Amino acid sequence: MEINVHDDRKIVEIWLSHSEQADAALREQIRPIYQEYNGKKYTVVVFQSGTEDLYEQTHQLLLYNRNRAAELEAKQQAPVME
């Protein structure tokens, strides 16, 4: 488990590895951390490691976003038919 506190943005990041996600005792350790920072009006975020290939999933997401942006730009530049 890795915990990053960003006081300037009032954000707490808690990172769990794939094996840590299933650890009930570790999950219980997160509860007081959440309560402490939630009481200080911080946003507490728990990131969990996935099972898919990060490179491939990121690559596909970037391709989709690039294609979608191109589609929207083409629509905006297309002449309006009346």
MMTF fields as JSON, N, C-alpha, C and O atoms, coordinates in Angstrom:
{
  "mmtfVersion": "1.0.0",
  "mmtfProducer": "UNKNOWN",
  "numBonds": 327,
  "numAtoms": 328,
  "numGroups": 82,
  "numChains": 1,
  "numModels": 1,
  "chainsPerModel": [1],
  "groupsPerChain": [82],
  "chainIdList": ["A"],
  "bondAtomList": [4, 2, 8, 6, 12, 10, 16, 14, 20, 18, 24, 22, 28, 26, 32, 30, 36, 34, 40, 38, 44, 42, 48, 46, 52, 50, 56, 54, 60, 58, 64, 62, 68, 66, 72, 70, 76, 74, 80, 78, 84, 82, 88, 86, 92, 90, 96, 94, 100, 98, 104, 102, 108, 106, 112, 110, 116, 114, 120, 118, 124, 122, 128, 126, 132, 130, 136, 134, 140, 138, 144, 142, 148, 146, 152, 150, 156, 154, 160, 158, 164, 162, 168, 166, 172, 170, 176, 174, 180, 178, 184, 182, 188, 186, 192, 190, 196, 194, 200, 198, 204, 202, 208, 206, 212, 210, 216, 214, 220, 218, 224, 222, 228, 226, 232, 230, 236, 234, 240, 238, 244, 242, 248, 246, 252, 250, 256, 254, 260, 258, 264, 262, 268, 266, 272, 270, 276, 274, 280, 278, 284, 282, 288, 286, 292, 290, 296, 294, 300, 298, 304, 302, 308, 306, 312, 310, 316, 314, 320, 318, 324, 322],
  "bondOrderList": [1, 1, 1, 1, 1, 1, 1, 1, 1, 1, 1, 1, 1, 1, 1, 1, 1, 1, 1, 1, 1, 1, 1, 1, 1, 1, 1, 1, 1, 1, 1, 1, 1, 1, 1, 1, 1, 1, 1, 1, 1, 1, 1, 1, 1, 1, 1, 1, 1, 1, 1, 1, 1, 1, 1, 1, 1, 1, 1, 1, 1, 1, 1, 1, 1, 1, 1, 1, 1, 1, 1, 1, 1, 1, 1, 1, 1, 1, 1, 1, 1],
  "groupList": [{"groupName": "MET", "atomNameList": ["N", "CA", "C", "O"], "elementList": ["N", "C", "C", "O"], "formalChargeList": [0, 0, 0, 0], "bondAtomList": [1, 0, 2, 1, 3, 2], "bondOrderList": [1, 1, 2], "singleLetterCode": "M", "chemCompType": "L-PEPTIDE LINKING"}, {"groupName": "GLU", "atomNameList": ["N", "CA", "C", "O"], "elementList": ["N", "C", "C", "O"], "formalChargeList": [0, 0, 0, 0], "bondAtomList": [1, 0, 2, 1, 3, 2], "bondOrderList": [1, 1, 2], "singleLetterCode": "E", "chemCompType": "L-PEPTIDE LINKING"}, {"groupName": "ILE", "atomNameList": ["N", "CA", "C", "O"], "elementList": ["N", "C", "C", "O"], "formalChargeList": [0, 0, 0, 0], "bondAtomList": [1, 0, 2, 1, 3, 2], "bondOrderList": [1, 1, 2], "singleLetterCode": "I", "chemCompType": "L-PEPTIDE LINKING"}, {"groupName": "ASN", "atomNameList": ["N", "CA", "C", "O"], "elementList": ["N", "C", "C", "O"], "formalChargeList": [0, 0, 0, 0], "bondAtomList": [1, 0, 2, 1, 3, 2], "bondOrderList": [1, 1, 2], "singleLetterCode": "N", "chemCompType": "L-PEPTIDE LINKING"}, {"groupName": "VAL", "atomNameList": ["N", "CA", "C", "O"], "elementList": ["N", "C", "C", "O"], "formalChargeList": [0, 0, 0, 0], "bondAtomList": [1, 0, 2, 1, 3, 2], "bondOrderList": [1, 1, 2], "singleLetterCode": "V", "chemCompType": "L-PEPTIDE LINKING"}, {"groupName": "HIS", "atomNameList": ["N", "CA", "C", "O"], "elementList": ["N", "C", "C", "O"], "formalChargeList": [0, 0, 0, 0], "bondAtomList": [1, 0, 2, 1, 3, 2], "bondOrderList": [1, 1, 2], "singleLetterCode": "H", "chemCompType": "L-PEPTIDE LINKING"}, {"groupName": "ASP", "atomNameList": ["N", "CA", "C", "O"], "elementList": ["N", "C", "C", "O"], "formalChargeList": [0, 0, 0, 0], "bondAtomList": [1, 0, 2, 1, 3, 2], "bondOrderList": [1, 1, 2], "singleLetterCode": "D", "chemCompType": "L-PEPTIDE LINKING"}, {"groupName": "ARG", "atomNameList": ["N", "CA", "C", "O"], "elementList": ["N", "C", "C", "O"], "formalChargeList": [0, 0, 0, 0], "bondAtomList": [1, 0, 2, 1, 3, 2], "bondOrderList": [1, 1, 2], "singleLetterCode": "R", "chemCompType": "L-PEPTIDE LINKING"}, {"groupName": "LYS", "atomNameList": ["N", "CA", "C", "O"], "elementList": ["N", "C", "C", "O"], "formalChargeList": [0, 0, 0, 0], "bondAtomList": [1, 0, 2, 1, 3, 2], "bondOrderList": [1, 1, 2], "singleLetterCode": "K", "chemCompType": "L-PEPTIDE LINKING"}, {"groupName": "TRP", "atomNameList": ["N", "CA", "C", "O"], "elementList": ["N", "C", "C", "O"], "formalChargeList": [0, 0, 0, 0], "bondAtomList": [1, 0, 2, 1, 3, 2], "bondOrderList": [1, 1, 2], "singleLetterCode": "W", "chemCompType": "L-PEPTIDE LINKING"}, {"groupName": "LEU", "atomNameList": ["N", "CA", "C", "O"], "elementList": ["N", "C", "C", "O"], "formalChargeList": [0, 0, 0, 0], "bondAtomList": [1, 0, 2, 1, 3, 2], "bondOrderList": [1, 1, 2], "singleLetterCode": "L", "chemCompType": "L-PEPTIDE LINKING"}, {"groupName": "SER", "atomNameList": ["N", "CA", "C", "O"], "elementList": ["N", "C", "C", "O"], "formalChargeList": [0, 0, 0, 0], "bondAtomList": [1, 0, 2, 1, 3, 2], "bondOrderList": [1, 1, 2], "singleLetterCode": "S", "chemCompType": "L-PEPTIDE LINKING"}, {"groupName": "GLN", "atomNameList": ["N", "CA", "C", "O"], "elementList": ["N", "C", "C", "O"], "formalChargeList": [0, 0, 0, 0], "bondAtomList": [1, 0, 2, 1, 3, 2], "bondOrderList": [1, 1, 2], "singleLetterCode": "Q", "chemCompType": "L-PEPTIDE LINKING"}, {"groupName": "ALA", "atomNameList": ["N", "CA", "C", "O"], "elementList": ["N", "C", "C", "O"], "formalChargeList": [0, 0, 0, 0], "bondAtomList": [1, 0, 2, 1, 3, 2], "bondOrderList": [1, 1, 2], "singleLetterCode": "A", "chemCompType": "L-PEPTIDE LINKING"}, {"groupName": "PRO", "atomNameList": ["N", "CA", "C", "O"], "elementList": ["N", "C", "C", "O"], "formalChargeList": [0, 0, 0, 0], "bondAtomList": [1, 0, 2, 1, 3, 2], "bondOrderList": [1, 1, 2], "singleLetterCode": "P", "chemCompType": "L-PEPTIDE LINKING"}, {"groupName": "TYR", "atomNameList": ["N", "CA", "C", "O"], "elementList": ["N", "C", "C", "O"], "formalChargeList": [0, 0, 0, 0], "bondAtomList": [1, 0, 2, 1, 3, 2], "bondOrderList": [1, 1, 2], "singleLetterCode": "Y", "chemCompType": "L-PEPTIDE LINKING"}, {"groupName": "GLY", "atomNameList": ["N", "CA", "C", "O"], "elementList": ["N", "C", "C", "O"], "formalChargeList": [0, 0, 0, 0], "bondAtomList": [1, 0, 2, 1, 3, 2], "bondOrderList": [1, 1, 2], "singleLetterCode": "G", "chemCompType": "PEPTIDE LINKING"}, {"groupName": "THR", "atomNameList": ["N", "CA", "C", "O"], "elementList": ["N", "C", "C", "O"], "formalChargeList": [0, 0, 0, 0], "bondAtomList": [1, 0, 2, 1, 3, 2], "bondOrderList": [1, 1, 2], "singleLetterCode": "T", "chemCompType": "L-PEPTIDE LINKING"}, {"groupName": "PHE", "atomNameList": ["N", "CA", "C", "O"], "elementList": ["N", "C", "C", "O"], "formalChargeList": [0, 0, 0, 0], "bondAtomList": [1, 0, 2, 1, 3, 2], "bondOrderList": [1, 1, 2], "singleLetterCode": "F", "chemCompType": "L-PEPTIDE LINKING"}],
  "groupTypeList": [0, 1, 2, 3, 4, 5, 6, 6, 7, 8, 2, 4, 1, 2, 9, 10, 11, 5, 11, 1, 12, 13, 6, 13, 13, 10, 7, 1, 12, 2, 7, 14, 2, 15, 12, 1, 15, 3, 16, 8, 8, 15, 17, 4, 4, 4, 18, 12, 11, 16, 17, 1, 6, 10, 15, 1, 12, 17, 5, 12, 10, 10, 10, 15, 3, 7, 3, 7, 13, 13, 1, 10, 1, 13, 8, 12, 12, 13, 14, 4, 0, 1],
  "groupIdList": [1, 2, 3, 4, 5, 6, 7, 8, 9, 10, 11, 12, 13, 14, 15, 16, 17, 18, 19, 20, 21, 22, 23, 24, 25, 26, 27, 28, 29, 30, 31, 32, 33, 34, 35, 36, 37, 38, 39, 40, 41, 42, 43, 44, 45, 46, 47, 48, 49, 50, 51, 52, 53, 54, 55, 56, 57, 58, 59, 60, 61, 62, 63, 64, 65, 66, 67, 68, 69, 70, 71, 72, 73, 74, 75, 76, 77, 78, 79, 80, 81, 82],
  "secStructList": [7, 3, 3, 3, 3, 3, 6, 6, 6, 6, 3, 3, 3, 3, 3, 3, 7, 2, 2, 2, 2, 6, 7, 2, 2, 2, 2, 2, 2, 2, 2, 2, 2, 2, 2, 2, 2, 2, 2, 6, 6, 7, 3, 3, 3, 3, 3, 3, 7, 7, 1, 1, 7, 2, 2, 2, 2, 2, 2, 2, 2, 2, 2, 2, 2, 2, 2, 2, 2, 2, 2, 2, 2, 2, 2, 2, 2, 1, 7, 7, 7, 7],
  "xCoordList": [0.856, 0.0, 0.898, 1.904, 0.502, 1.219, 0.208, -0.88, 0.572, -0.322, 0.395, 1.505, -0.245, 0.284, -0.708, -1.88, -0.231, -1.08, -0.646, 0.519, -1.59, -1.345, -2.106, -3.264, -1.429, -2.079, -2.508, -3.532, -1.73, -2.06, -3.378, -4.061, -3.734, -4.986, -6.035, -7.142, -5.671, -6.564, -7.026, -8.216, -6.049, -6.32, -5.406, -4.218, -5.975, -5.197, -5.379, -6.501, -4.261, -4.282, -3.812, -2.769, -4.585, -4.187, -4.101, -5.092, -2.912, -2.668, -2.548, -1.758, -3.341, -3.296, -2.839, -3.298, -1.931, -1.521, -2.649, -3.616, -2.505, -3.54, -3.707, -4.835, -2.613, -2.705, -3.284, -3.964, -3.03, -3.531, -5.043, -5.68, -5.612, -7.049, -7.896, -8.97, -7.423, -8.19, -7.927, -8.55, -7.023, -6.648, -7.634, -7.581, -8.528, -9.573, -8.978, -9.486, -7.917, -7.294, -6.701, -6.81, -6.085, -5.516, -6.622, -6.471, -7.716, -8.845, -9.386, -9.817, -9.366, -9.817, -8.856, -9.276, -7.583, -6.606, -6.871, -6.492, -7.506, -7.807, -8.914, -8.923, -9.833, -11.001, -10.622, -11.166, -9.71, -9.368, -8.651, -8.799, -7.883, -7.222, -8.285, -8.228, -9.254, -10.35, -11.094, -11.354, -11.428, -12.183, -11.397, -11.96, -10.095, -9.256, -9.252, -9.5, -8.973, -8.852, -10.202, -10.324, -11.2, -12.542, -13.002, -13.678, -12.636, -12.965, -12.266, -12.735, -11.143, -10.404, -10.837, -10.213, -11.908, -12.448, -11.51, -11.477, -10.753, -9.913, -10.72, -11.647, -10.362, -10.907, -9.968, -8.768, -10.51, -9.708, -10.048, -11.211, -9.011, -9.204, -8.393, -7.219, -9.028, -8.332, -8.195, -9.19, -6.951, -6.667, -6.318, -5.528, -6.921, -6.682, -6.063, -6.508, -5.044, -4.374, -5.331, -6.102, -5.271, -6.149, -5.476, -4.359, -6.178, -5.657, -5.282, -4.68, -5.621, -5.338, -3.962, -3.363, -3.474, -2.198, -2.348, -3.1, -1.633, -1.758, -1.37, -2.061, -0.284, 0.159, -0.92, -1.285, -1.422, -2.416, -3.708, -4.277, -4.169, -5.406, -5.246, -6.154, -4.102, -3.846, -3.744, -4.274, -3.069, -2.938, -4.319, -4.586, -5.182, -6.528, -7.34, -8.067, -7.223, -7.942, -7.476, -8.297, -6.175, -5.644, -6.073, -6.406, -6.07, -6.54, -8.005, -8.38, -8.819, -10.241, -10.427, -11.184, -9.736, -9.881, -9.421, -10.048, -8.339, -7.854, -8.862, -9.15, -9.392, -10.379, -11.66, -12.242, -12.089, -13.31, -13.122, -14.023, -11.964, -11.684, -11.681, -12.178, -11.127, -11.115, -12.537, -12.869, -13.374, -14.778, -15.504, -16.208, -15.337, -16.011, -15.51, -16.29, -14.217, -13.658, -14.199, -14.512, -14.311, -14.844, -16.301, -16.717, -17.072, -18.474, -18.572, -19.434, -17.705, -17.734, -17.329, -17.807, -16.456, -15.973, -16.855, -16.73, -17.739, -18.609, -19.604, -20.139, -19.855, -20.843, -22.244, -22.601, -23.01, -24.371, -25.289, -25.326, -26.019, -26.967, -28.339, -28.857, -28.927, -30.27, -31.272, -32.453],
  "yCoordList": [-1.172, 0.0, 1.229, 1.295, 2.186, 3.461, 4.573, 4.567, 5.526, 6.643, 7.938, 8.19, 8.757, 10.068, 11.128, 11.091, 12.075, 13.166, 14.447, 14.84, 15.089, 16.35, 17.44, 17.731, 18.036, 19.049, 20.268, 20.885, 20.616, 21.79, 21.632, 22.619, 20.392, 20.132, 19.425, 19.15, 19.134, 18.422, 17.086, 16.771, 16.318, 15.002, 13.973, 14.222, 12.816, 11.686, 10.541, 10.127, 10.034, 8.89, 7.664, 7.691, 6.597, 5.32, 4.32, 4.048, 3.778, 2.847, 1.427, 1.169, 0.509, -0.897, -1.76, -1.594, -2.683, -3.644, -4.661, -4.687, -5.478, -6.481, -7.426, -7.762, -7.853, -8.783, -8.101, -8.751, -6.819, -6.098, -5.875, -5.713, -5.865, -5.617, -6.654, -6.336, -7.876, -8.964, -9.106, -9.942, -8.311, -8.402, -7.6, -6.37, -8.304, -7.642, -6.82, -5.743, -7.31, -6.574, -5.257, -4.229, -5.296, -4.073, -3.084, -1.88, -3.583, -2.716, -2.039, -0.887, -2.744, -2.149, -1.063, -0.116, -1.19, -0.16, 1.147, 2.22, 1.06, 2.251, 3.082, 4.307, 2.424, 3.111, 4.296, 5.382, 4.141, 5.304, 6.412, 7.593, 6.028, 7.04, 7.851, 9.08, 7.14, 7.813, 8.758, 9.911, 8.269, 9.082, 10.313, 11.4, 10.141, 11.271, 12.375, 13.54, 12.005, 13.027, 13.528, 14.684, 12.687, 13.141, 14.218, 15.171, 14.065, 15.067, 16.396, 17.441, 16.355, 17.578, 18.14, 19.061, 17.577, 18.006, 17.673, 18.394, 16.585, 16.102, 15.11, 14.473, 14.988, 13.937, 12.743, 12.868, 11.593, 10.378, 9.442, 9.108, 9.023, 8.176, 6.901, 6.949, 5.756, 4.469, 3.944, 3.705, 3.767, 3.215, 1.746, 1.376, 0.908, -0.53, -1.002, -0.631, -1.815, -2.355, -3.264, -4.017, -3.182, -4.001, -5.283, -5.598, -6.014, -7.282, -7.213, -8.151, -6.136, -5.997, -5.371, -4.816, -5.471, -4.882, -3.363, -2.837, -2.664, -1.212, -0.533, 0.384, -0.963, -0.341, -0.466, 0.519, -1.674, -1.909, -1.143, -0.555, -1.142, -0.432, 1.076, 1.739, 1.618, 3.05, 3.384, 4.401, 2.537, 2.723, 2.779, 3.669, 1.839, 1.806, 3.04, 3.588, 3.474, 4.66, 5.905, 6.721, 6.053, 7.205, 7.187, 8.232, 6.021, 5.911, 6.315, 7.072, 5.813, 6.16, 7.666, 8.284, 8.255, 9.695, 10.514, 11.519, 10.102, 10.828, 10.733, 11.731, 9.542, 9.369, 10.14, 10.746, 10.12, 10.842, 12.347, 13.036, 12.86, 14.291, 14.671, 15.738, 13.814, 14.082, 14.086, 14.929, 13.165, 13.133, 14.415, 15.003, 14.844, 16.059, 17.29, 18.187, 17.333, 18.464, 18.483, 19.549, 17.307, 17.229, 17.679, 18.344, 17.327, 17.762, 19.277, 19.889, 19.877, 21.327, 22.064, 23.171, 21.47, 22.128, 21.861, 22.544, 20.884, 20.544, 21.674, 22.247, 21.996, 23.05, 22.612, 21.439, 23.554, 23.274, 23.238, 24.191, 22.16, 22.007, 22.477, 22.024, 23.377, 23.873, 23.459, 23.785],
  "zCoordList": [0.0, 0.0, 0.0, 0.706, -0.807, -0.865, -0.63, -1.207, 0.218, 0.522, 0.174, 0.645, -0.653, -1.024, -0.58, -0.954, 0.221, 0.704, 0.003, 0.068, -0.664, -1.364, -0.616, -0.916, 0.364, 1.195, 0.385, 0.682, -0.635, -1.437, -2.194, -2.467, -2.532, -3.257, -2.408, -2.87, -1.16, -0.236, -0.824, -0.852, -1.29, -1.869, -1.213, -1.007, -0.888, -0.385, -1.373, -1.662, -1.887, -2.801, -2.032, -1.379, -2.114, -1.522, -2.667, -3.345, -2.875, -3.972, -3.418, -2.509, -3.976, -3.566, -4.73, -5.86, -4.442, -5.463, -5.651, -4.89, -6.659, -6.936, -5.742, -5.379, -5.134, -4.0, -2.76, -1.965, -2.585, -1.413, -1.47, -0.43, -2.653, -2.797, -2.073, -1.563, -2.029, -1.42, 0.079, 0.734, 0.627, 2.037, 2.89, 2.921, 3.576, 4.368, 5.511, 5.824, 6.133, 7.241, 6.748, 7.415, 5.598, 5.022, 4.667, 4.874, 4.141, 3.799, 5.059, 5.007, 6.179, 7.439, 7.919, 8.584, 7.592, 7.957, 7.212, 7.681, 6.08, 5.279, 5.927, 5.811, 6.599, 7.178, 8.076, 7.879, 9.057, 9.89, 9.11, 9.424, 8.104, 7.265, 6.54, 6.493, 5.977, 5.28, 6.229, 5.886, 7.406, 8.366, 8.804, 8.931, 9.036, 9.458, 8.406, 8.716, 7.177, 6.133, 5.647, 5.241, 5.682, 5.32, 6.302, 5.913, 7.566, 8.575, 8.336, 8.787, 7.625, 7.287, 5.927, 5.401, 5.368, 4.065, 2.901, 1.904, 3.029, 1.942, 1.106, 1.606, -0.155, -0.998, -0.883, -1.125, -0.517, -0.365, -1.518, -1.743, -2.245, -3.415, -3.237, -2.87, -3.502, -3.436, -4.861, -5.545, -5.299, -6.62, -6.455, -5.586, -7.303, -7.235, -8.54, -9.626, -8.419, -9.591, -10.353, -9.757, -11.656, -12.49, -12.942, -12.534, -13.793, -14.287, -15.759, -16.283, -16.428, -17.852, -18.071, -17.15, -19.303, -19.687, -19.741, -20.562, -18.867, -18.771, -20.077, -20.521, -20.695, -21.943, -23.016, -23.659, -23.202, -24.26, -23.995, -24.915, -22.769, -22.439, -22.623, -23.125, -22.22, -22.396, -23.875, -24.323, -24.632, -26.078, -26.741, -27.549, -26.401, -26.983, -26.591, -27.419, -25.357, -24.898, -25.648, -26.066, -25.818, -26.546, -28.008, -28.567, -28.63, -30.015, -30.129, -31.025, -29.234, -29.249, -29.089, -29.837, -28.113, -27.874, -29.074, -29.409, -29.723, -30.9, -32.045, -32.706, -32.277, -33.345, -33.048, -33.947, -31.82, -31.436, -31.597, -32.075, -31.203, -31.361, -32.835, -33.196, -33.695, -35.137, -35.693, -36.526, -35.248, -35.693, -35.31, -36.131, -34.077, -33.611, -34.356, -34.676, -34.63, -35.373, -36.801, -37.333, -37.423, -38.785, -38.824, -39.773, -37.81, -37.746, -37.641, -38.272, -36.859, -36.67, -37.936, -38.182, -38.743, -39.946, -41.157, -42.173, -41.066, -42.196, -42.433, -41.484, -43.722, -44.007, -43.584, -43.688, -43.118, -42.662, -43.877, -44.654, -44.044, -45.158, -44.719, -43.699, -45.476, -45.134, -46.162, -46.04]
}
